[in-house]
Amino acid sequence: MFCKRLTVVSLASVFLILLSACQRQPARPVLERIAILRFENLGSDPSQDWMGRAFAEIISSELTGARRIYAIPGVRIHVLAAELGGRPAGAPGVSAERTPALLAAATKIVYGQYAVRGGTLEVRVSVEDVLAGKMTELNPVSAPPTDIVSVASALASQISPQITPYGTGNPQVVEAYVNALEGIRNQNVAQQLEGAIAADPNFGPPYRQLAQLKAQQRDTDGAQEVIHQALARGNAMPAGERARLQLEDAMLRNDTAARVAALAALADADSYNPETWHELGVTSMATHRYLEAVQAFRKAAEIQPDNGDFWNQLGYAAASAGDAATATTAIEMYRKLAPNSPNPIDSLGDVNLIAGRLHEAEESYRQAAKQYPEFFSGLDYLKAALARLMTGDVAGADGLAKQYFDARVAAKDPALEYRKAQWAWISGRRKAACAQLDQVARASETAAATRNLASHAYTELAVWTLMLGNRQSASEFAQKATALAAPASGTEANLVRFLSQTRAGAPVPEVAQSPIGNLALADAHLFAKEFTDALPLLQSMYDDGNAAAGEGLPVLLAWADVETGHTEEAAALLRTNPSLSDVGLTWSTPLYFPRIFYLRAVVAEKQGKADEARENWRIFHALSGSDPLMWGEEQKGR
């Protein structure tokens, strides 16, 4: 699987992490991950507590870009601390932040103590080498309290000589920013940030913090105004800070291309930050910039080679970019890092499927299903069945699908018959599928516990009957789906209701306001054969990474390209196969499967590749069955 679920960290897992951190002493990693914890105030004046966070923020910032060092951002540690049941913001880092630092995979942890006595700021720092189990004391530093930035810089330079000067030397600015960051005197946060900006307009962090505050208050215009005010400072701000501001601006404007550009600039400015490279990879992957995703994930994996997720996502990106060899190598690296997990084997199946290695994909899926039958309750059997189905072997695919259904029986799946109907449809038995799903829908609509299942069933029935040319029946099914819908299925039901009620034009309000509004309009144009109108909508979703469109979006875009004469563009989109998500078949699967083979056949014919066209026609007709498919396409290519 490409995506991972976030899980709440249990106390048992925390104990195991701490225990393993004490027992294992592996070789030094390529990258030192350093966590700078909040310093502890040993002085008698609590008004100086803000310095504890200030030291952590300044030192972390100054280590940005240092060779082979990644200073884990304080916000990352605080998020993990909150998941563990965070302590007050002013709690000393040694007691409140060490466990989150370990969970953030820190290889070194920096602790500090300070006090203001007799007009002098005195600071002592120790560095724990987590891997070696050793503690090192840095040279103590003292200076007037107004010199907090220079004191922090002196400490940072003992960790690495390659420090980047902090964005401000004004202690009042630092204090205002830190107080706002920690939520001290909450009612004055905006004023504190505005005061920091006024005192040093070339210091970027308060701008970002103020913009985020305004965005949380739904003042998007105000947030953008703050960011534009900051960007107007130009080169007075460091490149990395400008990139962070540009990223905030792109996110406020929902500008995907600008977001990718800002992430690339940020990665360049902080080249040893694996999280930035990873985020760049994820964003590039979502927007189908596969070559850029490969480069970003590869860089993240080079910096942190023990992170299996980086290798896993590199595999998917490489497969999508057409580099099957790199994809396989990356997944094998992932498998070495997680030898007892089912996910690497499943991922190997996915990248082989994407790359068109159907036999290898089937074998990986079957291995995963056999070794780990509890993994998504046998979903890999369904994936194996789909890989076999894509060769045109319906009977062989049915045998594998039966193993999937047996697994669902063992899991006591109430949607078993629903899933069987879905399989019947995509494997060419459309009349039987409609009859079976109609029975499921009718049997499920009366009981409260199964109403949502009935809504899903009627939603798919509406899609199927619309594809078969029966708009009246599709409209009736869609109305039933909407009436029975729970929040989880309501958006899809409204989309299908729109499709069944109009060929194109203005959508019903629920669809227009939903994340799949453009998809609804594009599908309406496709159903109405208005391909010229569908093309820009689909292209925009493809370029901007509209997650609501699902894994079949490239095929739908290729369909519009084929019908508008953009053969080469369609050929590039059809080069790889969509892989199933962890929910299996969905209402939108029939929109692209087996259509992908029809489109490949048409493209191959236009390119003069007769053998390739003939093979794709064979598979398409094997999966279309004897029932009519949408708009009579099964008659083509005979």
N, C-alpha and C positions, 0 to 999 in steps of 0.2 A: 504494500500500500504506500502511496506517495505521501499522504497526510497522516499525521499522528494526532491522537487525542491528548489533550491536557488532562492530567490526573492530579488529584489532591494528594500531597505527600503525607504518608502515614508516619506515625512515630516509630514504627518498626523499621521502615525504610530509612529514616533518618539515623537510627541507631546503627544500621548496617553500613551506611555511608561513613559514619564517624569511625566505626570499628575498622573498616577496610582502609580508611585513610591512615589509621595508626599502624596497621600491620604491613601494608604493601609499600615497597620502595622501588617503583619502576624507574627506568632510565629517564633522564630529564627530557621533557617534551620539547618539540620545536618551538613552542610558544609558552612563555611564562604568563599565566593568568593571575594577575595580582588584584587582591581585594583590599582596598583602603577602608578600614572600618572607622566609625565615628570615634574621635578621640575623647578621652575621659577628662573632665574638669576636676582637678584635685584642689583647686583654689576655693576660697570661702565665698566668692562673689558669684551667685547664680546668674547674674546679668551677662556673664562671660560664657554661658553655656553654648551660645551660637557658634563659638569658635570650633567646637568639636566637629560639627558638620562642615564648617568652612575648611578645616584642614583636609578632610577627606575629599571634598569637592575640588580644592585647588590642586592637591597632589595628583589625583586621578586625571584631571584635565592636563596637567603639565607632562604626564607620562604618555599622553596621546601621541602616537607616531613614533615612539621610541622603538628601536630595533628589537624585534622578537619579544615585545612586551604588549600585553593587552590588559589595560586597567579596567576591570569590570565596573560598569557604571553603578553609582550608588542607587539609582532608581531600580536597577535589576535586583540588587540585594534586598531593597526594601519591599519589592513585590513578593519575593520569596519569603521574607520575614512575615508579611501579612498573611500568606497562605498557611504559615505555621502558627498563626495567632500572634501577630506582631505586638511588640511592646511599645511604650511611648516613644515619640520621636527623639526625645532627649536622652534616652537610655544609653549607657556606654556601649560602644561597639563590641568590646570584648565579651560582654554577656548577652547582648541582643542580636548581634550580627554574624557571629562566627559560624553558626550552623547554616544560615543562608549562604554564606560565602563558600562553604564546602559544597553545598548543593549546586552552586554556580560553577563548580569545578575549579575553584581557585587552587593554584599550586603554591602560592605564597600569600600570606595574610599579614597586613601591616596594622599594628596596634600603636596607639599613642596616648600619652598622658601630658597634661599641661596645667600650668597654674600661673596666675598673675600675682606676683608678690613684690611689694616695694617698688611698684612702677616698672617691673620687668616681667616679660613673658618668657617662661621657661618651658621647654618641650623636650620630652624623651620619647624615643620610638624604638620598637622592637619589631623584627620581621620573622614570622614563623615560616619555615620551609616545610610545607605539608608533606611532601614526598620523602624528604630525608628525616623528618622528625626533629629538626634542629631550630633553635631560636638564636637570632643575631641581634645585637644591640647596635643601633646607629649612634653616631656622635651626637650628643645633646646640642641643642641650639637655643640661644637666648637673644632677646632683642626687646625694644619697646613694644607695647601692645599694638601700637599703630602700624607696626611692621609685620603684621601677620602674613602677608603675601610673601615677603622676602624670607621669612622663617620657613614657610611651607616649601618654597623653592629650594632652600638649602637642604631640606630633608629629601625632596624629590630627587635632587642631583646626587644624593648618596645611593639611591636605588638605581638610577640610570643617568649617565652624563648627557644623554640626548633628550633633554627636557624642552618642552615648548612653553614659552612664557605665558603666564595666565593673562586673561583678557583685560584685567584691571588691576591697578595697584592701590585703589582707593578702599580703605577698610570700611568706611561707611556704606559704600556700594555693596561690598561683600556681605556685610551684616544684614542690610535690607533684603538682599537677594536670598540669603540663607533662611532668614526668618519667614519669608514668603514661601520658600521651598518646603519648610517643615510645618507650615500652617500656624506658626506662632502668631497670636493676636489676629485670628482669622478675619475679623471684620475689617482689618486694615491691609489685607494682602494686596489689593489693587493699588492702594496708595503707596505701600512700600515699594512695589515694583516700579510704579511711575516715578517715585523719588530716586530709585537707583538709576533709571534710564536718564533722568534729568541730570544727575550728578556725573554720569559717565556714559554719554550717548553712543560710544563705540564698543560697549560691553554687551555682547549679544544675548546671553542666557536670560536676563530679565524680560527682554522682548518676547522670547519664546514662551516663557512662563505666563506672561500677561496675556498673550494671544490664546494660549490653551485655556486660561481662566475664562476669557470672554467666549470662547467656543463652547465651553461647558455651560455657560449661561445663555446659549443659543444666540449670541450676538456675533454672527459670522462676519458681518460687515466690519464691526469693530475689531475683530481678530485680524482680518485681512489688512485693515488700516495700520495696525501695530506692526505687522510683518513688513509691510511696504515701507513704513517709516524706518525700520531697521535696515532693510536692503538698500535704502537710499544712502546709507553711510558708505556703500561701495567697498573699496579695498582697505578702508580704515579698519575693517574687521578681518580676522584671519580667514583663509579659504575654507577651513573646516566649519567654522561658525556660519559663514555665508551659505555653505551647503546645507547645514541644518535648518537655517531659516528658509531656504528655497524648498526644502522638503516639507516644512510646515505649510508653506504657501501652496504647494502642489496638492497637499492633502485637503486643505481648506477649499480649494477650487475643484477638487476631484479631477485633477488633470493627471492622467496616468503617464503620459509621455514625460511630463515635467517631473513626476515622481521618480521615474527611472533615471532621468538625467541627474537629479539631485542625489540619488543614492549612489550613482557612479562617481560623482564628484566627492561625496563623503567618503566612499571607499578609497578613493585615490588619496585623500587627505589623511586618512587614518588607516593605512594599508594593512595593519596587523590586527584589525578588528574583525574577527570571524563573523560576528553577528550582523555587521553591516553587509559583508559579502553575501551572507546567507539571505538577508532580506532582499538584497538586489537580485539574487537568484530566484527567490520565490516570486517577486514582482515580475521579473522577466519571463518566468515560466507561465505565469497567469495570463500574460499579455502575448504569449506565443512568440516571444523573442528567444528562440531556443538556443542559438549560438551564444548570445549574451548570458543566458542562464547557465550554460555549460561552463563558460569562463568564470562566472561568479561562484558557482558551487565548487569548481575545481580549486579555486583560490581558498575558499573556506576550508575545504578538506586538507589542503596543503598546510594551512596554518594550524589546524586542529585535527590531525589525522586519526585521533581516537574517537571522533564523533561519528558514529554510524549513520546518523540521520543525514549528515552532509553527503556521505558516499551514496546513500540510498537515493537522495534527490538528484545527485549528479547522474546516476544511472538513468532515471526517467528523462532528464533533460537531454542527455546524449542520445537516447533512443529516439526521442521526438525530433532531434536534429539530424537523424539519419546515420549516426555513428554507433552502430551496434556493438562494435568491438569495445569501445570505451564504456558503453553502457554495461556490458557483461562484466568487464574488469571492475567497475565501480561497485556493482552489486556483490561480487565475490569478496571485495574488501569489506563491505558491510557484513557479509555473512561470517567472516573471520572474527569480526568484532562482536557479533551476536549469534554465536553458534547454536544456542538453544532456543532461538526465537523462530516462529513460523514466518515472520514478516519478510526476511531476506529471500526465502524460497518463493513466496508469493510475489515479491517484487521482481524476481528473476523471470517468473512467468509473465508478468505484465510487460517488462521491457522486451522480451522476446515476441510477445503478441504485437506490441507497438511496431516493432521492427519487421513484422511479417514472418517471423520464424514460428509458424503455427505448431509444428510437431514439437519443437523444443518447449514452447509455451505450455502445451498440453501436458508434457511430461513433468514440468516444474509444478504446475497446478496439482496434478495427481499426487506428486510426492508430498506437497504441502498438506493436502487433504488427508492423505493416509497417515502421515506422521503426527498431524495436529488436527484431529477431527473436530475439536471444539472451537477452532479458529473461525469466527463468524459463522458458526453452526454449519460448516460444510460448504461455504460459499465457493471455495476453490474447485469443488466438483462442478459447479455451474460455470465457472470460468473455463475449466477444461472442456466442458460441453460446448461452450461458445467457440473456443479455439477449433474444435473438431468441426463444428457447424460451418465455420468460415472456409472449410475445404470443400463444402458441398455434401459431406457425408452425414445425412440426416439420421440414418439408422444408428450409426456409431455415436453420434452426439446424443441421441435419445438414451442410450445405455448409460452414458456419463451423467445425464440429467437425472436419471432414476436414482443414482447414488446421492445426488444432491437432495432429491425429494425424500429419500430414506433418512438422510441426516436431519432434515427439517421435521420429519415424523418424530425422531428421537428427541428433538428439541421442543416438541409439543407446540409447533408453530400454528397458530390459529389461521394464518394466511396461506396455508399449504395449497389449497385448491386454487386460490388466486394466483399463486406462483406457477402452478401447472398450466393455467390458462395463458399466462404471459409467455411461457415457453412454447405452447402450441401455436401462438400467433407468430412469433419470430421464426419458427421452424417451418412455416408454410401452411399450417392447418387453420385457416382463418375462420371458416364457418364454425368449426368445432370449438375454436377458442372463444368466439363470441357467445355461443350457446353456454359454454361452461362458465364464463365470467358473468353472464346474465344471471345464471343460477346462484352464483356466489353473492352477487349484489342483492338479489331478492331475499336470500336467506339471512343476510346480515343486517338489513336495514331496520328491522323491528326492535332488536335488543340494543340497549344503550351501550353495552360493552363493545359491540361490533359495528356501530354506526359509522365510525371513521373508516373502517375497512370497506364498508359499503360505498362510502363517498369515493374512495380510491378506485374501487371497481367500476363505478359509474363514470368516473373521469376517464378511465382508459377505454371503456365501451364507447364513450362519446368520440374519442380520438379515432378508434378503429372504424366505427360506422361512418365517420366523416371521411376517412381515407377510402372507404368503399363507395363513397358517393351518395350516402343517404343522410342529407343534412337535417331532415326533419327528425329522424330517430336520434341523431347526434345531439340536437337541441334538447330533446326530451331527457336523454341521459344526463346531459350537462346540468339541466335544472335540478334533477334529483341529486346529483353530486353536490351542487351548491347548497341545497337544502339540508343535506346531511353532514356537511363539512364541519370539522373541528378546525381550530386555528392552524393545526399542522398541515391540513390538506386544503384549506380554503383558498389559498392563492392559486394553486393548480386548477381547482374546480372553476374559479372565476375566469381563468385564462381560457380553459376549454369552452366555457359558456360563451365567451366572446367569439372564439373561433367558429362555433356552431351557429352563431346568430348573424354574422356578417362576413363578407368576403374580404373586406379591408375597410379602412376608414378610422374614425374616432373610436377608441376602445371604451368599454364600460368603465366607470370611475374606479372600481376596485383594481382593475388591471392597470389603468393609467398611473395610479399612485403606487403600484407595487414595484419591486426590483425587476420584475420580468415584463414590464410594460413594453419595452422595445422588442422583446422576444415575441410577445403576443402580436404586435403589429407585423413583424417580419414573417411569422408563421401564417398570418392571415394573407399576406401578399403571396406567399408560396402556394397556399391552397387555391388562391385565385389565379395562379399562373402569372402574377404580376412581378416578374423576376427583376425588372429594372428598378422597381420601387423597393423590393426586398434587399437588393444588393448593398446599398449604402448602410442600411440598418444592421445587417449581419456583419459587414466589414467593420463598422464602428464597435460592435460588441466584441469582435475578434481582437481588434487592436487594443481595446481598453480593458480587456479581461473581465467581461461580465460573467461572474460565476454562476448566475442563475440559468445561463444557456446550456450548461451541462457539457458532457464529453463529446456530444454529437455536433457541436457548433461548427467545427471545420468542414464537416460533410455538408451541412446545410449551406454554408458559404460556397462550397465547391459547386453545389447544385445551382445556385444563382449564377455563379461564374460560367458554368457550362451553358446554361440557357441564354446567357447574354454574350456568348462568344469569347469569353476569356479562358481559353483552353489551357494555356500554360499555367495560369494562376490556379486553376482547378487541379491540374496534375500535381502541383506542389502540395496542395492541401490533402490530396488523396494518397500521398505516398506512405503514410503510416495508418495504423489501425487504432481506433479509440479503445481504451481499456475500461472495463466496468469499475464503477465505484464500489464502496463497501456495502451499498444497499442493493446491489444486483441490478436486475432489470427495472426500468421505470416507465412511466407513462410516455416519456419522450423517446425511448429506445426505437420504437417503430418508425419514427420520423427519419432516422438515418440508417437503420438496419432492416432489410438488406439493401437499401438504396445505394449504399456505398459501392456495391459491385456493379450496379447498373451504371453509375456515373463513371467508374473506372473503365467499363466496357466502351462507353461513348467516347471518353477521352482517348483511349487506346486506338479506337477506329479513326479518330481525327488525326492522330499522330502517325497513322499508317502501321500500327503494331497489331497485325491481324491475329497472331497466336494469343497475345495477351488479351485482346478483345474477346476472342472466342472463349477463353477460360473464364473470364469474368461473367460473360453471358451464361455460361454453364452453371456457375455457382448461383447467380442471381435467380435463374429459373428454378433451380433445385430448392431454393428457399422461398420462392414465391407461391408454390403450391398451385392447385387448380383453380382457386378462387381468384377473382379479379383483384389486382392491386391498384393503388391510387392512380387514376387517370389512364388506366390501360397500358402502363409502361411494360407490362409483361409481354405485350405483343411485339415490342421492339427487339431487334436483334435475332429473331428466329430464322 
